Amino acid sequence: MTSPASPSIVDTTELWLMFRTVASESFFAELQPASGPGSRSGIFSIAMVIWLMLYQRLHSKGTLVAALQVMTRLGQSGHLRLAHPCKRIREGNISANTGGYCQARQKLPMPVVKTVSNHIFDQLRQQLRDPSHSGPPVYVIDGTTLRLRHERDLVEAFPPGHNQHGGNHWPVLLMVAFHDVYTGLAAQPSWGAMYGPKAVSEQSLAEQALDRLPADAIVLADGNFGIFAFVHAVQKSQRPILARLTASRARKILGNTTPSPGKRRKVTWLPSIYERRAHPDLPPEASVEGWVVVSQNPARPTEMLYLFTTLDWTPARILELYKLRWNIETDLRSLKRTIGLHQINGRAKAMVEKELLLAVSAYNLVRAVIAIAACREGLPARQFSFSVSQDAVMAAWSDLQQATTTDDYNREMELLLFFVSKAKLPKRSGSRSYPREIWGRGGHFPFRRSIPATESGQ
């Protein structure tokens, strides 16, 4: 699918071809020989298991039963296309018990899931463009934490944290992801332990994820990633970067003089002794050429922004680009709350990782539908509600699968795009009539304590 130059270029036929390219039958057929002993030749083929896991992640309850029920209904109506034509399908004898699906999920090879996740992202990235943006893609990075079940395997892989009251109960996974600023598409994330002896930093995870970005992508980051090691890694990958600096780090880079607000200054950034100690793999000649831009924070006029960039742009253009960094906050909220990634219920490390990757793929599919609807309306994709669009996708899921002809499919797709086009976010006419406040979490239950034998009456 070519990049849409106008809303009239994108029609339902092209959208159907796009999804066939993203997850075509031939693509899964190529994966089958390489899938190893974990492949399935019965009703739960690789394509079927992935399709069910995507549906499960987009469903409000997200249970195995919900995914199997829609599969059973499609099988009884003769519209189950992704499964192998086995005897159970021909006779319409599809069990609603979750045992077979649960085993198929566990046997799904992790390399296959990674390949599918990367394939979906690459295909959507190449075929989708935001009509309001014609320059190079911009990817913003940020990290977040995900809570896992308290299982022995997960506690060892992702240890819980601790505070002054003692150790926490839930294992914590640290995830870092790149998101397209304009379309919202998410590249395959990197993850690791946040606590414990094998804990990793957000910056090291971000370096691992760099290779999954387009070669011409601009990297946009906040102050947490505005350190020399990460900026040097981005420069080594031959990609431009715009990152915020802390005031103290900016003063060290600038030396004795600081540009006036709205001005920039060309600098050569050298690693400090502490950075070399923390990153001994830095080469002796490591340095980064760029500009430090100083500007007033538009949201807080009394606060100064210090931005480092390798882009030879004007300070006003740099500031406009940095304002887009906030988009990843809403993207992570959609991933964690709307897609339900804040709590992963897998009991094993491999299952958690597979659910994480396919959750990002499910998120990208919804983003693709939003991008098509936005292109038709001639509006940026960010002006559409992700939550409402996800509901529209789920409402149309079964009907799209049951469409037997191209006309039926186009009719259902037109209806889906119609509902997504109505999911425009409201525009505020002015400032809030009440200040934004953070509400407290309320009271806590008292800590459990052991009762001495004398108090228990023994």
DOTORKOL-600071 format. One line per 5 residues: number of its first residue (from 1); their letters; for each residue x, y, z of N, C-alpha, C. Coordinates in steps of 0.2 Angstrom, whole numbers, m for minus. Example, Ala and Ser with C-alpha at 12.3 -4.5 7.8 and 13.67 -1.06 7.14 Angstrom:
! DOTORKOL-600071
1 = as = 66,m28,39,62,m22,39,66,m16,39 ~ 64,m11,35,68,m5,36,64,0,39
! end
This chain:
! DOTORKOL-600071
1 = mtspa = 4,m6,0,0,0,0,4,6,0 ~ 3,11,m5,7,17,m5,5,22,0 ~ 10,26,2,8,31,7,2,36,4 ~ m3,37,8,m9,41,6,m7,48,5 ~ m8,51,0,m7,58,m1,m13,62,0
6 = spsiv = m19,59,0,m25,62,2,m30,57,4 ~ m35,59,8,m40,54,11,m43,49,6 ~ m44,52,0,m48,48,m5,m44,42,m8 ~ m37,42,m6,m33,36,m9,m35,30,m5 ~ m36,30,1,m37,24,5,m44,22,5
11 = dttel = m45,16,3,m52,13,3,m51,6,7 ~ m57,3,7,m58,m3,11,m54,m9,8 ~ m54,m9,1,m50,m14,m2,m43,m14,m1 ~ m40,m8,m1,m33,m7,1,m32,m9,9 ~ m36,m7,13,m35,m9,20,m36,m17,21
16 = wlmfr = m40,m20,17,m40,m27,17,m34,m30,15 ~ m31,m27,9,m25,m30,7,m19,m29,12 ~ m20,m23,15,m14,m22,20,m14,m27,26 ~ m20,m29,28,m20,m34,34,m19,m41,31 ~ m20,m42,25,m18,m48,22,m10,m49,21
21 = tvase = m7,m43,20,0,m43,20,3,m43,27 ~ 0,m40,31,3,m40,38,3,m47,41 ~ m3,m51,40,m3,m57,43,m6,m62,38 ~ m2,m63,32,m5,m67,27,m4,m75,29 ~ m8,m79,25,m7,m86,26,0,m89,24
26 = sffae = 2,m86,18,9,m88,16,14,m86,21 ~ 13,m80,25,18,m79,30,19,m84,35 ~ 13,m86,38,13,m91,43,15,m98,40 ~ 14,m99,34,16,m105,31,24,m106,31 ~ 27,m100,30,34,m100,30,37,m101,37
31 = lqpas = 33,m99,42,35,m99,49,34,m107,51 ~ 30,m110,48,28,m117,51,35,m122,51 ~ 39,m122,45,44,m127,46,49,m125,51 ~ 50,m118,52,55,m116,57,52,m115,64 ~ 46,m117,65,43,m117,72,45,m122,76
36 = gpgsr = 48,m128,74,51,m133,78,46,m137,81 ~ 48,m141,87,43,m145,90,37,m142,93 ~ 37,m136,94,31,m132,97,26,m131,92 ~ 27,m133,86,21,m131,81,15,m136,82 ~ 10,m133,79,4,m137,80,1,m138,73
41 = sgifs = m2,m144,71,m4,m146,65,m12,m147,65 ~ m15,m146,71,m22,m147,72,m26,m141,72 ~ m31,m140,76,m35,m134,75,m31,m128,78 ~ m27,m129,82,m23,m124,85,m16,m123,81 ~ m17,m120,75,m11,m119,71,m8,m112,74
46 = iamvi = m2,m111,72,2,m105,74,m2,m99,73 ~ m5,m98,67,m9,m92,65,m15,m92,70 ~ m19,m98,71,m25,m98,75,m23,m95,82 ~ m17,m98,85,m15,m96,92,m14,m89,93 ~ m10,m86,88,m9,m79,88,m15,m75,87
51 = wlmly = m19,m77,83,m26,m73,82,m30,m73,88 ~ m30,m79,92,m34,m79,98,m31,m75,103 ~ m24,m75,104,m21,m71,109,m21,m64,107 ~ m22,m62,101,m23,m55,99,m30,m53,101 ~ m35,m57,100,m42,m56,102,m42,m56,109
56 = qrlhs = m39,m60,113,m39,m60,120,m37,m54,123 ~ m32,m51,120,m29,m45,123,m33,m39,122 ~ m37,m39,116,m41,m33,115,m48,m34,118 ~ m50,m40,120,m56,m41,124,m56,m38,131 ~ m62,m36,133,m62,m32,140,m60,m37,145
61 = kgtlv = m62,m43,145,m61,m48,150,m54,m51,149 ~ m52,m52,143,m46,m55,141,m45,m62,144 ~ m50,m66,144,m49,m73,147,m48,m78,141 ~ m46,m84,143,m45,m89,138,m52,m91,135 ~ m57,m91,140,m64,m93,138,m67,m89,133
66 = aalqv = m66,m82,134,m69,m77,129,m66,m78,122 ~ m59,m80,121,m56,m81,115,m59,m87,112 ~ m60,m93,116,m62,m99,113,m69,m99,111 ~ m73,m95,114,m80,m94,112,m81,m91,106 ~ m77,m86,104,m78,m83,97,m75,m88,92
71 = mtrlg = m70,m92,94,m68,m97,89,m73,m102,88 ~ m76,m104,93,m81,m110,92,m87,m107,88 ~ m89,m101,89,m95,m98,85,m93,m98,78 ~ m87,m96,76,m84,m95,69,m84,m102,66 ~ m81,m107,70,m81,m114,68,m87,m117,66
76 = qsghl = m92,m116,70,m99,m119,69,m102,m116,63 ~ m101,m109,62,m104,m106,56,m99,m107,50 ~ m94,m111,50,m90,m112,44,m85,m106,42 ~ m83,m102,47,m79,m96,45,m72,m96,49 ~ m70,m102,51,m64,m102,54,m58,m104,49
81 = rlahp = m55,m99,47,m51,m99,41,m43,m100,43 ~ m41,m98,49,m34,m99,51,m32,m105,53 ~ m37,m110,55,m35,m116,58,m35,m121,52 ~ m31,m127,53,m30,m132,48,m37,m136,48 ~ m38,m138,42,m45,m141,41,m45,m148,43
86 = ckrir = m45,m149,50,m45,m155,53,m52,m158,54 ~ m52,m164,56,m58,m168,57,m63,m164,62 ~ m61,m161,67,m65,m157,72,m68,m151,68 ~ m65,m148,64,m68,m142,60,m73,m145,55 ~ m71,m150,52,m76,m152,47,m83,m155,50
91 = egnis = m82,m158,56,m88,m160,59,m91,m155,64 ~ m88,m149,64,m91,m144,69,m91,m146,76 ~ m86,m150,78,m85,m153,85,m79,m149,88 ~ m80,m143,89,m75,m139,93,m76,m138,100 ~ m72,m141,104,m73,m140,111,m72,m133,114
96 = antgg = m76,m131,119,m75,m125,122,m70,m125,128 ~ m68,m131,130,m63,m131,135,m56,m128,134 ~ m53,m125,139,m47,m121,138,m41,m125,138 ~ m41,m131,139,m35,m135,140,m31,m135,134 ~ m34,m137,128,m30,m137,122,m27,m130,120
101 = ycqar = m31,m125,121,m28,m118,119,m23,m116,124 ~ m23,m118,130,m18,m116,135,m12,m120,133 ~ m12,m126,131,m6,m130,129,m3,m127,123 ~ m7,m125,118,m5,m122,112,m1,m115,113 ~ m4,m111,118,0,m105,120,6,m106,123
106 = qklpm = 7,m111,127,13,m113,130,18,m116,125 ~ 16,m119,120,20,m122,115,22,m118,110 ~ 19,m112,109,20,m107,104,27,m105,105 ~ 32,m106,100,39,m104,101,40,m97,101 ~ 44,m95,106,46,m87,107,49,m84,100
111 = pvvkt = 53,m88,97,56,m84,91,50,m83,86 ~ 45,m87,85,40,m86,81,36,m80,83 ~ 35,m79,89,31,m73,92,35,m67,90 ~ 42,m67,91,46,m61,90,45,m59,82 ~ 46,m64,78,45,m63,71,39,m60,69
116 = vsnhi = 33,m63,71,27,m60,70,26,m53,72 ~ 28,m52,78,28,m45,81,32,m40,77 ~ 38,m42,75,42,m37,71,39,m36,64 ~ 36,m42,61,33,m42,54,27,m37,54 ~ 23,m38,59,17,m33,60,19,m26,60
121 = fdqlr = 24,m24,64,26,m17,65,29,m15,59 ~ 33,m19,55,37,m17,49,32,m15,44 ~ 27,m20,43,22,m19,38,18,m13,39 ~ 15,m12,45,11,m6,46,15,0,46 ~ 21,0,48,25,6,47,27,8,40
126 = qqlrd = 28,3,36,29,5,29,23,7,25 ~ 17,5,27,11,6,24,7,12,26 ~ 8,14,33,4,20,36,8,26,36 ~ 5,31,35,8,38,35,3,43,38 ~ 5,47,42,1,53,45,0,58,39
131 = pshsg = m6,60,37,m7,65,32,m4,72,34 ~ m4,73,40,m1,80,43,6,80,43 ~ 10,75,42,17,75,43,20,72,36 ~ 25,75,34,29,73,28,36,72,28 ~ 39,74,34,46,73,35,48,66,38
136 = ppvyv = 54,66,40,56,59,43,52,57,49 ~ 52,50,50,48,48,56,51,50,63 ~ 48,52,68,50,53,74,48,48,79 ~ 52,45,83,51,40,88,53,43,95 ~ 48,43,99,49,45,106,50,39,111
141 = idgtt = 54,39,115,55,33,120,54,35,127 ~ 52,30,131,50,30,138,50,23,141 ~ 50,23,147,50,17,151,44,16,155 ~ 42,10,157,37,10,162,38,3,165 ~ 34,2,170,34,m5,174,28,m9,173
146 = lrlrh = 28,m15,173,22,m20,173,22,m24,179 ~ 16,m25,182,16,m30,187,14,m37,185 ~ 18,m42,188,17,m49,186,14,m53,192 ~ 12,m59,191,9,m63,196,15,m66,200 ~ 13,m67,207,18,m69,211,19,m77,210
151 = erdlv = 24,m79,206,25,m86,204,33,m86,205 ~ 35,m92,207,42,m93,208,47,m91,202 ~ 45,m94,196,48,m92,190,49,m85,189 ~ 43,m81,190,43,m74,189,47,m70,194 ~ 47,m72,201,50,m69,206,58,m69,205
156 = eafpp = 60,m75,202,67,m76,201,69,m71,195 ~ 65,m71,190,67,m67,184,66,m60,184 ~ 61,m58,188,59,m51,189,58,m50,196 ~ 63,m49,200,62,m49,208,57,m43,210 ~ 53,m43,215,50,m38,218,54,m32,221
161 = ghnqh = 52,m26,221,56,m21,225,55,m21,232 ~ 58,m17,236,57,m16,243,57,m9,245 ~ 55,m8,251,55,m1,254,57,m2,261 ~ 56,4,265,57,4,272,53,m1,276 ~ 47,m3,273,43,m8,277,45,m15,275
166 = ggnhw = 49,m16,271,51,m23,269,50,m24,261 ~ 50,m31,259,50,m33,252,43,m32,250 ~ 42,m31,244,35,m31,240,33,m38,238 ~ 27,m38,236,25,m45,234,25,m46,227 ~ 23,m41,223,23,m43,216,29,m42,212
171 = pvllm = 31,m47,208,37,m46,203,35,m40,199 ~ 41,m36,197,40,m30,193,45,m31,187 ~ 42,m30,181,45,m30,174,46,m23,172 ~ 52,m21,170,54,m15,167,54,m15,159 ~ 50,m11,156,49,m11,149,51,m4,146
176 = vafhd = 54,m4,140,56,2,137,53,1,130 ~ 50,6,127,47,5,120,48,12,116 ~ 49,12,110,49,17,105,42,18,102 ~ 39,24,102,32,25,98,33,30,93 ~ 30,29,87,30,34,82,25,40,85
181 = vytgl = 28,46,85,25,52,87,19,53,84 ~ 18,52,77,12,54,73,7,49,73 ~ 9,43,71,4,37,70,3,33,77 ~ 7,34,82,7,30,88,9,23,88 ~ 11,20,82,14,13,81,20,12,86
186 = aaqps = 20,6,89,25,5,94,30,m1,91 ~ 36,1,92,41,m4,90,41,m10,95 ~ 44,m15,93,45,m21,98,49,m18,104 ~ 46,m19,110,50,m16,116,55,m20,118 ~ 59,m18,123,64,m21,127,62,m22,134
191 = wgamy = 64,m27,138,62,m27,145,67,m31,149 ~ 67,m31,155,71,m34,160,69,m33,167 ~ 73,m35,171,72,m34,178,73,m27,181 ~ 69,m25,185,70,m18,188,74,m18,194 ~ 73,m24,198,76,m25,204,80,m31,204
196 = gpkav = 84,m32,209,88,m38,210,95,m38,207 ~ 99,m43,207,106,m43,205,106,m43,197 ~ 101,m44,194,101,m44,186,97,m38,184 ~ 96,m33,188,93,m27,186,96,m23,180 ~ 92,m20,176,94,m17,170,92,m10,170
201 = seqsl = 95,m5,167,93,2,167,88,3,161 ~ 84,8,161,80,10,155,85,12,149 ~ 91,15,151,95,17,145,98,12,142 ~ 100,6,145,103,0,142,97,m3,138 ~ 91,m3,140,86,m6,137,84,m2,130
206 = aeqal = 85,4,131,84,9,125,89,7,120 ~ 95,6,122,100,5,117,99,m2,113 ~ 96,m7,117,94,m13,113,89,m12,108 ~ 84,m7,109,78,m6,105,80,m2,99 ~ 86,1,99,88,6,94,87,3,87
211 = drlpa = 90,m4,86,90,m7,80,84,m8,77 ~ 78,m8,80,72,m9,78,68,m3,74 ~ 72,2,75,69,9,72,71,9,65 ~ 67,13,61,69,15,54,76,18,54 ~ 79,18,48,86,20,48,86,28,48
216 = daivl = 81,31,46,80,38,46,76,41,52 ~ 75,37,57,71,40,62,74,45,67 ~ 71,50,69,73,55,74,71,52,81 ~ 76,52,85,75,49,92,73,55,97 ~ 68,55,100,65,60,105,65,57,112
221 = adgnf = 68,60,117,69,58,123,68,63,128 ~ 66,61,135,66,66,140,73,66,144 ~ 73,69,150,79,70,153,82,63,156 ~ 78,58,157,80,52,159,85,49,154 ~ 84,50,148,89,47,143,94,52,140
226 = gifaf = 94,58,143,98,63,141,105,63,144 ~ 108,57,144,115,55,146,119,54,140 ~ 126,54,142,131,54,136,130,47,133 ~ 130,41,137,130,35,134,125,33,129 ~ 119,35,131,113,34,126,114,39,120
231 = vhavq = 115,45,121,116,50,115,121,47,111 ~ 127,45,114,132,42,109,130,36,106 ~ 126,31,109,123,26,105,119,27,100 ~ 115,33,100,110,35,95,115,38,89 ~ 120,42,91,124,44,86,128,39,82
236 = ksqrp = 130,34,86,133,28,83,129,24,78 ~ 122,24,79,117,21,75,116,26,69 ~ 119,31,68,118,36,63,111,39,62 ~ 108,40,68,101,43,69,102,50,72 ~ 98,55,71,98,61,75,94,60,81
241 = ilarl = 95,64,86,92,64,92,91,71,95 ~ 85,71,99,83,77,103,82,75,110 ~ 86,77,114,85,74,121,85,80,126 ~ 81,80,131,82,85,137,87,84,141 ~ 90,89,144,96,88,148,94,91,155
246 = tasra = 97,89,160,96,92,167,100,98,167 ~ 98,103,172,101,109,172,109,108,173 ~ 110,104,178,117,103,180,121,100,174 ~ 118,95,171,122,92,165,123,97,159 ~ 118,101,158,119,107,153,124,112,155
251 = rkilg = 125,113,161,130,118,163,137,115,162 ~ 138,109,163,144,106,162,146,105,155 ~ 141,104,151,142,104,144,144,111,141 ~ 140,116,143,141,123,141,147,126,144 ~ 149,124,149,155,128,153,153,134,156
256 = nttps = 156,139,155,155,145,160,149,149,157 ~ 147,149,150,142,153,147,136,149,145 ~ 130,152,146,124,149,144,121,153,139 ~ 118,151,134,114,155,129,108,158,132 ~ 106,163,129,100,166,131,94,162,129
261 = pgkrr = 88,163,133,82,159,131,81,160,123 ~ 79,155,120,77,155,113,83,155,108 ~ 89,154,111,96,153,107,98,146,108 ~ 103,145,104,107,138,104,114,139,103 ~ 118,134,105,125,135,105,128,128,103
266 = kvtwl = 133,128,98,136,122,96,141,120,101 ~ 141,113,103,145,110,108,148,104,106 ~ 153,102,109,156,95,109,155,92,115 ~ 151,87,116,150,83,122,155,78,123 ~ 158,78,129,163,73,131,161,70,137
271 = psiye = 162,63,138,160,59,144,164,61,150 ~ 160,62,156,164,63,162,167,57,165 ~ 171,58,170,174,52,173,169,48,176 ~ 164,50,179,159,46,181,155,42,176 ~ 154,45,170,151,41,165,155,36,162
276 = rrahp = 162,37,162,166,32,159,167,26,164 ~ 166,28,171,166,23,176,160,18,175 ~ 154,22,174,148,18,173,147,14,167 ~ 151,17,162,151,13,155,158,12,152 ~ 161,7,155,168,6,153,169,4,146
281 = dlppe = 164,2,142,164,1,135,165,7,130 ~ 164,13,133,165,19,129,172,19,126 ~ 172,20,120,179,21,117,183,27,119 ~ 189,27,119,193,33,122,191,40,119 ~ 190,39,112,189,45,108,181,47,108
286 = asveg = 177,44,112,170,45,112,168,53,113 ~ 164,55,108,162,62,109,156,63,104 ~ 152,68,106,146,69,102,145,77,100 ~ 145,78,93,144,85,91,137,87,90 ~ 135,93,93,128,95,93,127,102,95
291 = wvvvs = 121,103,97,119,110,99,115,109,106 ~ 116,114,110,112,114,116,107,120,115 ~ 101,119,116,96,124,115,93,126,122 ~ 92,132,123,89,135,129,83,138,128 ~ 78,136,132,71,139,131,67,139,137
296 = qnpar = 62,144,137,58,144,143,53,138,142 ~ 51,135,147,46,130,147,39,133,146 ~ 36,131,140,29,135,139,24,134,144 ~ 24,128,148,20,126,153,21,130,159 ~ 28,131,161,30,134,167,35,139,165
301 = pteml = 33,146,164,38,151,162,44,152,166 ~ 43,150,173,49,151,177,54,146,176 ~ 53,140,173,57,135,172,61,135,165 ~ 67,133,165,71,133,159,72,126,156 ~ 71,126,150,72,119,146,79,119,143
306 = ylftt = 83,114,144,89,113,141,89,107,137 ~ 90,108,130,89,102,125,95,101,121 ~ 97,95,121,103,93,116,100,90,110 ~ 103,92,104,101,89,98,107,89,93 ~ 107,84,89,111,84,83,108,86,77
311 = ldwtp = 102,89,77,98,92,72,100,99,71 ~ 102,101,65,104,108,63,97,112,62 ~ 93,113,67,87,116,66,87,122,71 ~ 82,127,69,81,133,73,79,131,80 ~ 80,135,85,77,133,92,70,133,92
316 = arile = 66,137,88,59,137,88,56,130,86 ~ 60,128,80,58,121,78,59,115,82 ~ 65,116,86,67,111,91,62,111,96 ~ 60,116,99,55,116,104,48,114,102 ~ 46,115,96,40,112,93,40,105,93
321 = lyklr = 46,102,91,47,95,91,47,92,98 ~ 50,95,102,50,92,109,43,92,112 ~ 39,97,111,32,97,113,29,90,112 ~ 30,87,107,27,81,105,29,75,109 ~ 34,76,114,36,70,118,31,67,122
326 = wniet = 26,72,124,21,70,129,16,64,126 ~ 16,63,119,12,58,116,13,51,119 ~ 19,50,121,21,43,123,18,42,130 ~ 16,47,134,13,46,140,6,43,139 ~ 2,46,134,m4,43,133,m4,36,129
331 = dlrsl = 1,35,125,2,29,122,3,23,127 ~ 7,25,132,9,20,138,2,19,142 ~ m2,24,143,m8,23,146,m13,18,142 ~ m13,19,136,m17,15,132,m14,8,132 ~ m8,7,132,m5,0,132,m7,m3,139
336 = krtig = m6,0,144,m6,m3,151,m14,m3,153 ~ m18,2,152,m25,2,154,m30,m1,149 ~ m29,2,143,m34,0,138,m33,m7,136 ~ m27,m8,134,m25,m15,132,m24,m20,138 ~ m23,m17,144,m23,m22,149,m16,m25,151
341 = lhqin = m11,m21,149,m4,m24,150,m1,m22,157 ~ m5,m18,161,m2,m16,167,m2,m22,172 ~ m6,m28,171,m6,m34,175,m6,m40,170 ~ 0,m43,169,1,m49,165,0,m55,169 ~ m5,m59,167,m7,m65,171,m3,m71,169
346 = graka = 2,m71,165,6,m77,164,9,m80,170 ~ 10,m86,170,13,m89,176,21,m91,175 ~ 23,m91,169,30,m92,167,33,m86,163 ~ 39,m86,164,43,m80,161,42,m80,153 ~ 42,m86,150,41,m86,143,34,m84,141
351 = mveke = 29,m86,145,22,m84,143,21,m77,144 ~ 24,m74,149,24,m67,150,27,m63,144 ~ 32,m65,142,35,m62,136,31,m62,130 ~ 28,m68,129,24,m69,123,18,m64,123 ~ 15,m64,129,9,m60,130,11,m52,129
356 = lllav = 17,m50,131,19,m44,131,20,m42,123 ~ 23,m46,119,24,m44,112,18,m44,108 ~ 13,m49,110,7,m49,106,2,m44,108 ~ 3,m41,114,m1,m35,117,1,m29,113 ~ 7,m28,112,10,m23,108,7,m23,100
361 = saynl = 7,m30,98,5,m31,91,m3,m29,91 ~ m7,m31,96,m14,m29,96,m15,m22,96 ~ m11,m18,100,m11,m11,100,m10,m8,93 ~ m5,m11,90,m3,m8,83,m9,m9,78 ~ m12,m15,79,m18,m16,74,m23,m10,75
366 = vravi = m25,m9,81,m30,m4,82,m27,3,80 ~ m21,4,81,m18,11,78,m18,11,71 ~ m18,5,67,m18,5,60,m25,7,58 ~ m30,5,61,m37,7,59,m38,14,61 ~ m35,17,66,m36,24,67,m32,28,62
371 = aiaac = m27,26,60,m23,29,55,m27,30,48 ~ m30,24,46,m34,24,40,m40,29,41 ~ m43,29,46,m49,33,48,m47,41,48 ~ m41,42,51,m39,49,51,m37,51,44 ~ m34,47,40,m32,49,34,m38,51,29
376 = reglp = m43,47,30,m50,48,27,m52,55,29 ~ m52,57,35,m54,63,38,m49,69,37 ~ m43,67,35,m38,72,34,m36,76,40 ~ m36,71,46,m34,74,52,m28,70,55 ~ m25,72,60,m19,68,63,m22,63,67
381 = arqfs = m19,57,67,m21,51,70,m22,52,78 ~ m18,57,80,m18,58,88,m25,61,90 ~ m29,63,85,m35,67,87,m41,62,88 ~ m40,55,88,m45,50,89,m44,46,95 ~ m49,44,98,m49,41,104,m47,34,103
386 = fsvsq = m42,31,107,m39,24,106,m44,20,109 ~ m47,21,115,m52,17,118,m58,16,114 ~ m61,21,111,m67,20,107,m65,16,101 ~ m60,18,98,m58,14,92,m57,7,94 ~ m54,5,99,m53,m2,101,m60,m5,102
391 = davma = m65,m2,105,m72,m5,106,m75,m6,99 ~ m73,m1,94,m76,m2,87,m73,m8,84 ~ m66,m9,85,m63,m15,82,m66,m22,85 ~ m67,m22,91,m70,m28,94,m77,m29,92 ~ m81,m24,91,m88,m25,89,m88,m28,82
396 = awsdl = m83,m26,78,m83,m28,71,m79,m35,70 ~ m75,m37,75,m71,m43,74,m74,m49,71 ~ m79,m51,74,m83,m57,72,m86,m56,65 ~ m89,m50,64,m92,m49,57,m87,m49,52 ~ m81,m46,53,m76,m46,48,m74,m53,46
401 = qqatt = m73,m58,51,m71,m65,50,m76,m69,46 ~ m83,m67,47,m88,m70,44,m90,m68,37 ~ m87,m63,35,m88,m60,28,m85,m65,23 ~ m89,m67,18,m87,m73,14,m85,m70,7 ~ m87,m64,5,m86,m61,m1,m82,m54,0
406 = tddyn = m79,m51,m5,m76,m45,m4,m81,m39,m3 ~ m87,m40,m6,m92,m35,m5,m94,m35,3 ~ m95,m41,5,m97,m41,12,m91,m38,17 ~ m85,m40,15,m80,m37,19,m79,m30,19 ~ m80,m27,13,m79,m20,12,m85,m16,16
411 = remel = m91,m19,16,m97,m16,19,m95,m16,27 ~ m93,m22,30,m91,m22,37,m85,m17,38 ~ m80,m17,34,m75,m12,35,m77,m5,35 ~ m81,m3,30,m84,4,30,m87,5,36 ~ m91,1,39,m95,2,45,m90,3,51
416 = llffv = m85,m1,51,m79,0,56,m76,7,56 ~ m74,9,50,m71,15,49,m76,21,50 ~ m82,20,49,m87,25,51,m87,26,58 ~ m87,21,62,m88,22,69,m81,25,72 ~ m75,23,69,m69,25,72,m69,33,70
421 = skakl = m71,35,64,m71,42,62,m75,46,67 ~ m80,43,70,m84,47,75,m80,47,82 ~ m74,44,83,m71,44,89,m66,50,90 ~ m68,56,87,m63,61,88,m63,64,95 ~ m57,66,97,m57,68,104,m59,76,104
426 = pkrsg = m62,78,110,m65,84,110,m59,90,111 ~ m61,95,108,m56,101,109,m58,106,114 ~ m54,107,119,m55,111,124,m56,119,122 ~ m61,122,124,m62,129,121,m57,134,126 ~ m55,131,131,m51,136,136,m48,131,141
431 = srsyp = m45,135,146,m42,131,152,m47,128,156 ~ m45,123,160,m49,119,164,m53,124,169 ~ m59,122,171,m63,126,176,m61,124,183 ~ m57,119,184,m54,117,190,m47,114,189 ~ m43,115,194,m36,113,194,m36,105,194
436 = reiwg = m30,103,190,m29,96,190,m26,94,197 ~ m29,89,200,m26,87,206,m25,79,206 ~ m20,77,210,m19,70,211,m23,68,218 ~ m27,63,217,m31,61,223,m27,55,226 ~ m27,55,233,m24,50,237,m27,43,235
441 = rgghf = m23,38,237,m24,31,236,m29,29,242 ~ m30,33,247,m35,30,252,m31,27,257 ~ m34,24,262,m31,20,268,m28,13,265 ~ m24,11,270,m21,4,268,m23,m1,274 ~ m23,m7,272,m24,m12,277,m18,m13,281
446 = pfrrs = m19,m14,288,m13,m15,292,m9,m21,290 ~ m2,m20,291,2,m26,290,1,m32,294 ~ 1,m38,290,0,m44,294,6,m45,299 ~ 5,m47,305,10,m49,309,9,m56,313 ~ 14,m59,315,14,m65,318,11,m64,325
451 = ipate = 7,m69,327,4,m68,334,8,m73,339 ~ 11,m70,344,14,m75,349,9,m80,352 ~ 12,m85,354,8,m91,356,4,m89,363 ~ 7,m84,367,4,m82,373,m3,m78,371 ~ m3,m75,366,m9,m71,364,m14,m75,360
456 = sgq = m11,m80,357,m16,m85,353,m20,m90,358 ~ m17,m90,364,m21,m95,369,m18,m102,369 ~ m12,m103,365,m9,m109,365,m5,m110,371
! end
